[in-house]
Amino acid sequence: MKKITILASAAAAFMFSFTTPDAGTWKADASHSNINFSIVHLGISDVDGSFKKFDAKFTSSKEDFTDAVFEFTADINSISTNDEKRDGHLKSPDFFDAAKFATITFKSKTVKKVADKKYKIIGELTMHGVTKLIDLDAIIASGTNPMSKKAVVGVRISGSLNRSTFGIAATMPATMLSEEVAIKGSAEFGKE
């Protein structure tokens, strides 16, 4: 019985060492990450889109991630709504004006744990030359990749923003495009 208890304790310690993230910088694995948005068109249908090129990373020294600093950059020219004509229009001065404002950036200011794996992330989003604080709901979990045996951290975020406060299609009425834009993303991070 004593031998089984010792073996069980050793196995638990071994597993825990792989699921507790180390302090340092973590970078998103692009092939297992995405950032998406959705806006209501004419009050009746959703138009969904994503950014195909983006970078995300975070630094943290605490196991509960409450000291984490998340940073994200998306390339406006990689916007995709599955319609080339619409994508071109979104890059124009009518919307994002990619020639003048090539990226969207986000940097967290606070990360607060609200329950088990649930967090509230507040940070500065810069888009179209305008910077505003936004709140994001997040689920943060860590584990071990069974193939590589390396520690991984998963972050899923959701939230919304008002497009016209960022000067995006500010002259377009809400009856055409909703003011609220839903944001949803998921990223799998590995140690840099």
C-alpha positions in Angstrom: 0.0 0.0 0.0 2.8 2.4 0.9 4.5 1.6 -2.5 1.3 2.5 -4.4 0.9 5.8 -2.5 4.5 6.8 -3.3 4.1 5.9 -6.9 0.8 7.8 -7.1 2.4 10.8 -5.5 5.4 10.7 -7.9 3.0 10.4 -10.9 1.0 13.4 -9.7 4.1 15.5 -9.2 5.3 14.5 -12.7 2.0 15.4 -14.3 1.8 18.7 -12.4 5.2 19.8 -13.6 4.0 19.6 -17.2 0.7 21.4 -16.7 2.0 24.4 -14.7 3.2 27.1 -17.1 6.7 28.5 -16.6 7.3 32.2 -16.2 8.3 34.0 -19.3 7.0 34.8 -22.8 4.5 32.7 -24.6 3.8 33.0 -28.4 0.7 32.0 -30.3 0.9 29.1 -32.6 -0.8 30.5 -35.8 -2.0 27.1 -37.0 -4.0 26.6 -33.8 -5.2 30.2 -33.4 -7.8 32.6 -34.9 -9.3 36.0 -34.5 -12.9 36.6 -35.8 -15.5 39.3 -35.8 -19.2 39.5 -36.6 -21.4 42.5 -37.5 -25.1 42.6 -38.3 -26.1 43.7 -41.8 -29.4 45.4 -42.5 -30.5 44.2 -39.0 -31.2 40.7 -40.3 -28.0 38.8 -41.0 -24.5 38.3 -39.6 -21.5 39.0 -41.7 -18.5 37.1 -40.3 -14.8 37.9 -40.9 -11.4 37.1 -39.7 -7.8 38.3 -39.9 -5.5 35.7 -41.5 -2.3 37.3 -40.4 -1.7 38.2 -36.8 0.7 37.8 -33.9 -0.2 37.3 -30.3 2.0 36.8 -27.2 1.9 37.2 -23.5 4.2 37.3 -20.5 3.4 36.1 -17.1 5.3 35.0 -14.0 2.2 33.8 -11.9 0.6 30.4 -12.2 -2.9 32.1 -12.1 -2.0 34.5 -15.0 -3.1 37.6 -13.0 0.1 39.4 -13.8 -0.1 38.5 -17.5 0.4 41.1 -20.2 -1.3 40.1 -23.5 -0.2 41.7 -26.8 -1.9 41.3 -30.2 -1.3 42.7 -33.7 -3.5 42.0 -36.7 -2.7 42.9 -40.3 -5.7 44.8 -41.8 -4.7 43.7 -45.3 -5.3 40.1 -44.3 -9.0 40.7 -43.5 -11.3 38.0 -45.0 -15.0 37.8 -45.2 -15.1 35.2 -47.9 -15.9 37.9 -50.5 -13.0 39.6 -52.3 -15.0 42.7 -53.3 -16.2 43.3 -49.8 -12.7 42.7 -48.4 -11.3 45.3 -50.8 -14.0 47.8 -49.6 -13.2 47.1 -46.0 -9.5 48.0 -46.6 -10.6 51.3 -48.2 -10.9 54.7 -46.5 -14.6 54.0 -46.1 -13.8 51.5 -43.4 -10.3 50.5 -42.1 -8.2 52.6 -44.4 -5.4 50.0 -44.5 -3.1 52.3 -46.5 -3.0 54.7 -43.5 -3.7 52.3 -40.6 -2.2 48.9 -41.5 -2.6 47.2 -38.1 -4.9 46.7 -35.2 -3.1 46.4 -31.8 -4.2 45.4 -28.4 -2.2 45.4 -25.1 -3.8 44.4 -21.8 -3.6 46.6 -18.7 -5.3 44.3 -16.2 -6.1 40.6 -16.0 -8.6 39.6 -13.3 -9.6 36.1 -12.4 -13.3 35.9 -11.8 -13.8 32.1 -11.4 -11.8 28.9 -12.0 -10.6 29.4 -15.6 -12.6 32.6 -16.3 -10.9 36.0 -16.5 -11.7 39.6 -17.4 -9.0 41.2 -19.5 -9.0 45.0 -19.9 -6.7 46.6 -22.3 -6.1 49.3 -25.0 -7.2 48.5 -28.5 -5.8 50.8 -31.3 -7.7 50.7 -34.6 -8.0 53.3 -37.3 -5.7 55.6 -35.3 -8.0 55.6 -32.3 -7.1 54.0 -28.9 -9.9 52.9 -26.5 -10.1 50.6 -23.5 -12.1 47.5 -24.1 -13.2 44.6 -21.8 -12.8 41.0 -22.9 -14.1 37.9 -21.3 -11.5 35.1 -21.4 -11.1 31.5 -20.5 -7.4 30.6 -19.8 -6.3 27.0 -19.4 -2.9 25.2 -19.4 -1.9 21.7 -20.2 0.7 19.5 -21.9 0.7 18.7 -25.6 0.8 14.9 -25.7 2.8 14.8 -28.9 5.6 17.3 -28.1 5.3 16.9 -24.3 5.7 20.7 -24.1 3.5 23.0 -21.9 0.8 24.9 -23.7 -1.6 27.6 -22.7 -5.0 28.2 -24.4 -6.8 31.5 -24.3 -10.3 32.0 -25.7 -11.6 35.6 -25.7 -15.0 37.2 -26.5 -16.2 40.7 -26.3 -17.6 43.6 -28.4 -16.8 47.1 -29.5 -18.6 50.1 -31.1 -17.2 50.6 -34.6 -18.1 54.3 -34.9 -16.1 55.2 -31.7 -13.1 54.0 -33.6 -14.1 56.0 -36.7 -14.9 52.8 -38.7 -17.7 53.6 -41.3 -18.7 56.4 -39.0 -21.1 57.9 -41.6 -22.8 54.5 -42.2 -26.2 54.2 -40.4 -26.8 51.5 -37.9 -29.7 50.3 -40.1 -27.1 49.3 -42.6 -24.4 48.0 -40.3 -24.8 47.5 -36.6 -22.7 49.7 -34.3 -21.7 46.7 -32.2 -19.1 44.4 -33.6 -18.7 41.0 -31.8 -15.1 39.8 -31.3 -14.2 36.2 -30.7 -10.8 34.5 -30.7 -8.8 31.5 -29.6 -5.1 31.1 -29.3 -2.8 28.2 -28.3 0.5 29.5 -26.9 3.8 27.8 -26.5 6.9 29.0 -24.7 9.2 31.2 -26.8 
